[in-house]
Amino acid sequence: MAVYNYDVVVIGTGPAGEGAAMNAAKHGKRVAVVEMQSSVGGNCTHKGTIPSKALRHAVKQIIQFNTNRMFRDIGEPRWFSFPKVLERSQRVIERQVQLRTNFYARNRVDVYFGKAQFLDSHTVMVRDPHNATEELRAQKIVIASGSRPYRPADINFRHPRVYCSDTVLTLGHTPRRLIIYGAGVIGCEYASIFSGLGVKVDLIDNRDRLLSFLDAEISDALSYHLRNNGVLIRHNEDYEKVEADEQGVTLSLKSGKKLRADAFLWCNGRTGNTDDIGLDLVGLEANGRGQLEVDQHYRTAVDHIYAVGDVIGWPSLASAAYDQGRSAAADILDDDEFRFVNEVPTGIYTIPEISSVGKTEHELTEAKIPYEVGQAFFKDTARAQITGETQGMLKILFHRETLELLGIHCFGDSSSEIVHIGQAIMNQPGENNTLRYFLNNTFNYPTMAEAYRVAALNGLNRIF
């Protein structure tokens, strides 16, 4: 067995692993990464964020074509099959793999393809697809092995009509009716995508409202929009059993209801990829969801072993994972740029998308913080009328006395970009983080300025 020595070994090449590896390598460390799949990028590139967002973009373009009056001069509304739309995401994946492969080569990071497993707290064994093994020894190890869909044992995911959020990307036909169990972020995103293709969707939620961590008004707007596009949402429901046959799938709910569809998509939770990497050999233990506990420096219970990305749970966002990986490497390097990632804008890519940062109205009310609301509805802005993307709203929450910005919530086209600009101003020190500063400076960002200015003026008009 060949043995190689490194300063840092990173398990996983998703956003978290890439962030850690690149930051360490650019500061002169000898770095190796281990990837279980046959090419770099992790589940983010191959099964999650990249393919689903490419799929969403293609569906959004189809919706725009079929609903824009100008295109009626070209031809009638068009129908596209799911496999046809999926082709575009495959091309994006190939480009992303090529790009990221070049990153590792250019920065002299050694890439090992195979299954990683701890032998001791400083040694990782890599077993490749041909069963050959190599040992990687390192002073520091970063676990960035990502996550996969949680799949309960009583559901037969081998059946060709039963899918999870990974295997749905292999769906070879367009179902007429689809049951999505789980109305979290992934479930709502796929409900938007399939309904945009004309599929009748039953969305099963085991809570009393969609995405309950969001501001209630934004959550309600999402529910309305999904229903308006033919999605039937069923709240407070739990499954009893899933039965699949050659003609379709029957979902039996504990409430006594039975639903029938052409296909079934499970989107209820994810679990960290930690169950077979030998954590017991280094004195680490994952929780019931396969996640590792870390301190404020991303260190596990073993000081020189770090964990970042989906494998530590919240917020399970690609953007945050990349920052976490970079920060873990910064801690390894004793770099002053280290920061613990704790204020993360939420980006949810439904159609239209949702984004938020800061506190919700419910949280501010619970904390007894006096606040005011500024709102701007997209339908009233010139930009939305020009683009035709008139659905949505921007909502700013600010302190009634100091005018300090407390939360920004948006539902509509380009929400994540809009909120990103708001977060930059929220992070300004002192008096710069106020509604007046916000109002006076948003014209530096003309694509978003109008909605912010309307929301800010509407908020100020409530108290002056």
HUNORDA-V214403 format. One record per residue. N is the residue number from 1. RES is the residue in three letters. OMEGA is omega in whole degrees, -180 to 180 (NA if undefined). Layout:
{{N:RES:OMEGA} {N:RES:OMEGA}}
This chain:
{{1:MET:179} {2:ALA:-180} {3:VAL:-179} {4:TYR:-177} {5:ASN:-179} {6:TYR:171} {7:ASP:-177} {8:VAL:171} {9:VAL:-180} {10:VAL:178} {11:ILE:-180} {12:GLY:-180} {13:THR:171} {14:GLY:-178} {15:PRO:-179} {16:ALA:180} {17:GLY:179} {18:GLU:179} {19:GLY:-180} {20:ALA:-177} {21:ALA:-177} {22:MET:-179} {23:ASN:179} {24:ALA:-178} {25:ALA:-179} {26:LYS:177} {27:HIS:170} {28:GLY:179} {29:LYS:175} {30:ARG:-168} {31:VAL:171} {32:ALA:174} {33:VAL:179} {34:VAL:180} {35:GLU:-178} {36:MET:-180} {37:GLN:-174} {38:SER:176} {39:SER:-174} {40:VAL:177} {41:GLY:179} {42:GLY:180} {43:ASN:179} {44:CYS:-178} {45:THR:-170} {46:HIS:-172} {47:LYS:-172} {48:GLY:-169} {49:THR:-173} {50:ILE:-179} {51:PRO:-178} {52:SER:178} {53:LYS:175} {54:ALA:177} {55:LEU:180} {56:ARG:-178} {57:HIS:179} {58:ALA:179} {59:VAL:179} {60:LYS:178} {61:GLN:178} {62:ILE:179} {63:ILE:180} {64:GLN:179} {65:PHE:-174} {66:ASN:-177} {67:THR:-178} {68:ASN:-177} {69:ARG:-177} {70:MET:-177} {71:PHE:177} {72:ARG:176} {73:ASP:-179} {74:ILE:-178} {75:GLY:-179} {76:GLU:176} {77:PRO:-176} {78:ARG:176} {79:TRP:180} {80:PHE:178} {81:SER:178} {82:PHE:179} {83:PRO:180} {84:LYS:180} {85:VAL:-178} {86:LEU:-179} {87:GLU:-178} {88:ARG:-180} {89:SER:179} {90:GLN:178} {91:ARG:178} {92:VAL:179} {93:ILE:-179} {94:GLU:179} {95:ARG:179} {96:GLN:178} {97:VAL:179} {98:GLN:180} {99:LEU:-176} {100:ARG:174} {101:THR:178} {102:ASN:177} {103:PHE:-177} {104:TYR:-180} {105:ALA:-177} {106:ARG:-179} {107:ASN:175} {108:ARG:175} {109:VAL:180} {110:ASP:-178} {111:VAL:177} {112:TYR:179} {113:PHE:-180} {114:GLY:-179} {115:LYS:180} {116:ALA:177} {117:GLN:178} {118:PHE:168} {119:LEU:170} {120:ASP:-171} {121:SER:177} {122:HIS:-174} {123:THR:177} {124:VAL:175} {125:MET:178} {126:VAL:178} {127:ARG:-176} {128:ASP:-177} {129:PRO:180} {130:HIS:177} {131:ASN:174} {132:ALA:-176} {133:THR:174} {134:GLU:179} {135:GLU:176} {136:LEU:179} {137:ARG:-175} {138:ALA:175} {139:GLN:-180} {140:LYS:179} {141:ILE:179} {142:VAL:176} {143:ILE:179} {144:ALA:-171} {145:SER:173} {146:GLY:-177} {147:SER:177} {148:ARG:179} {149:PRO:172} {150:TYR:-175} {151:ARG:-180} {152:PRO:-174} {153:ALA:-175} {154:ASP:176} {155:ILE:-176} {156:ASN:-178} {157:PHE:175} {158:ARG:180} {159:HIS:-176} {160:PRO:177} {161:ARG:-178} {162:VAL:-174} {163:TYR:166} {164:CYS:-175} {165:SER:172} {166:ASP:-173} {167:THR:179} {168:VAL:179} {169:LEU:174} {170:THR:-179} {171:LEU:-173} {172:GLY:179} {173:HIS:177} {174:THR:-180} {175:PRO:174} {176:ARG:180} {177:ARG:-177} {178:LEU:172} {179:ILE:174} {180:ILE:179} {181:TYR:-177} {182:GLY:-176} {183:ALA:171} {184:GLY:-178} {185:VAL:-176} {186:ILE:179} {187:GLY:180} {188:CYS:178} {189:GLU:-180} {190:TYR:174} {191:ALA:177} {192:SER:-177} {193:ILE:-176} {194:PHE:178} {195:SER:176} {196:GLY:176} {197:LEU:178} {198:GLY:179} {199:VAL:174} {200:LYS:-173} {201:VAL:167} {202:ASP:-179} {203:LEU:-176} {204:ILE:-177} {205:ASP:178} {206:ASN:175} {207:ARG:-174} {208:ASP:173} {209:ARG:-178} {210:LEU:172} {211:LEU:-172} {212:SER:177} {213:PHE:179} {214:LEU:169} {215:ASP:-173} {216:ALA:-179} {217:GLU:178} {218:ILE:177} {219:SER:179} {220:ASP:179} {221:ALA:177} {222:LEU:179} {223:SER:-180} {224:TYR:-176} {225:HIS:178} {226:LEU:179} {227:ARG:-180} {228:ASN:179} {229:ASN:172} {230:GLY:177} {231:VAL:176} {232:LEU:-177} {233:ILE:177} {234:ARG:-177} {235:HIS:174} {236:ASN:-180} {237:GLU:175} {238:ASP:-178} {239:TYR:174} {240:GLU:176} {241:LYS:178} {242:VAL:-179} {243:GLU:-179} {244:ALA:176} {245:ASP:-175} {246:GLU:-177} {247:GLN:-177} {248:GLY:-177} {249:VAL:176} {250:THR:177} {251:LEU:176} {252:SER:-180} {253:LEU:-179} {254:LYS:178} {255:SER:-179} {256:GLY:180} {257:LYS:173} {258:LYS:-179} {259:LEU:-179} {260:ARG:179} {261:ALA:179} {262:ASP:-178} {263:ALA:-177} {264:PHE:-180} {265:LEU:180} {266:TRP:-180} {267:CYS:-173} {268:ASN:173} {269:GLY:178} {270:ARG:180} {271:THR:-179} {272:GLY:179} {273:ASN:-178} {274:THR:-169} {275:ASP:-177} {276:ASP:177} {277:ILE:174} {278:GLY:180} {279:LEU:-178} {280:ASP:-179} {281:LEU:179} {282:VAL:177} {283:GLY:178} {284:LEU:179} {285:GLU:178} {286:ALA:177} {287:ASN:-176} {288:GLY:178} {289:ARG:177} {290:GLY:-176} {291:GLN:-179} {292:LEU:177} {293:GLU:179} {294:VAL:177} {295:ASP:-177} {296:GLN:176} {297:HIS:180} {298:TYR:175} {299:ARG:174} {300:THR:177} {301:ALA:173} {302:VAL:-167} {303:ASP:-174} {304:HIS:175} {305:ILE:-178} {306:TYR:175} {307:ALA:-177} {308:VAL:177} {309:GLY:-177} {310:ASP:-176} {311:VAL:174} {312:ILE:176} {313:GLY:-175} {314:TRP:0} {315:PRO:178} {316:SER:177} {317:LEU:-178} {318:ALA:-179} {319:SER:179} {320:ALA:-180} {321:ALA:179} {322:TYR:178} {323:ASP:178} {324:GLN:178} {325:GLY:178} {326:ARG:-178} {327:SER:177} {328:ALA:177} {329:ALA:178} {330:ALA:177} {331:ASP:177} {332:ILE:-177} {333:LEU:-172} {334:ASP:-177} {335:ASP:179} {336:ASP:-179} {337:GLU:180} {338:PHE:171} {339:ARG:176} {340:PHE:-175} {341:VAL:-177} {342:ASN:177} {343:GLU:-171} {344:VAL:174} {345:PRO:178} {346:THR:175} {347:GLY:-179} {348:ILE:-170} {349:TYR:165} {350:THR:176} {351:ILE:-3} {352:PRO:-175} {353:GLU:-179} {354:ILE:173} {355:SER:179} {356:SER:173} {357:VAL:179} {358:GLY:-173} {359:LYS:173} {360:THR:177} {361:GLU:-179} {362:HIS:-179} {363:GLU:179} {364:LEU:178} {365:THR:178} {366:GLU:-179} {367:ALA:179} {368:LYS:176} {369:ILE:-180} {370:PRO:-176} {371:TYR:175} {372:GLU:-175} {373:VAL:170} {374:GLY:-177} {375:GLN:171} {376:ALA:178} {377:PHE:-175} {378:PHE:-176} {379:LYS:-178} {380:ASP:-177} {381:THR:-179} {382:ALA:-178} {383:ARG:-180} {384:ALA:179} {385:GLN:178} {386:ILE:-176} {387:THR:-176} {388:GLY:179} {389:GLU:-171} {390:THR:-179} {391:GLN:175} {392:GLY:-179} {393:MET:172} {394:LEU:-176} {395:LYS:179} {396:ILE:175} {397:LEU:-178} {398:PHE:-179} {399:HIS:-172} {400:ARG:-176} {401:GLU:-176} {402:THR:-175} {403:LEU:177} {404:GLU:178} {405:LEU:-176} {406:LEU:-179} {407:GLY:177} {408:ILE:-176} {409:HIS:-174} {410:CYS:174} {411:PHE:-179} {412:GLY:-177} {413:ASP:177} {414:SER:-178} {415:SER:-176} {416:SER:177} {417:GLU:-180} {418:ILE:-178} {419:VAL:178} {420:HIS:178} {421:ILE:179} {422:GLY:179} {423:GLN:180} {424:ALA:179} {425:ILE:176} {426:MET:-179} {427:ASN:177} {428:GLN:-179} {429:PRO:169} {430:GLY:-174} {431:GLU:179} {432:ASN:178} {433:ASN:179} {434:THR:-179} {435:LEU:-180} {436:ARG:177} {437:TYR:180} {438:PHE:-177} {439:LEU:-175} {440:ASN:-173} {441:ASN:-176} {442:THR:178} {443:PHE:170} {444:ASN:-177} {445:TYR:-168} {446:PRO:-179} {447:THR:-179} {448:MET:-167} {449:ALA:-172} {450:GLU:-178} {451:ALA:179} {452:TYR:-178} {453:ARG:178} {454:VAL:-179} {455:ALA:-179} {456:ALA:180} {457:LEU:178} {458:ASN:178} {459:GLY:-179} {460:LEU:179} {461:ASN:180} {462:ARG:-175} {463:ILE:179} {464:PHE:NA}}
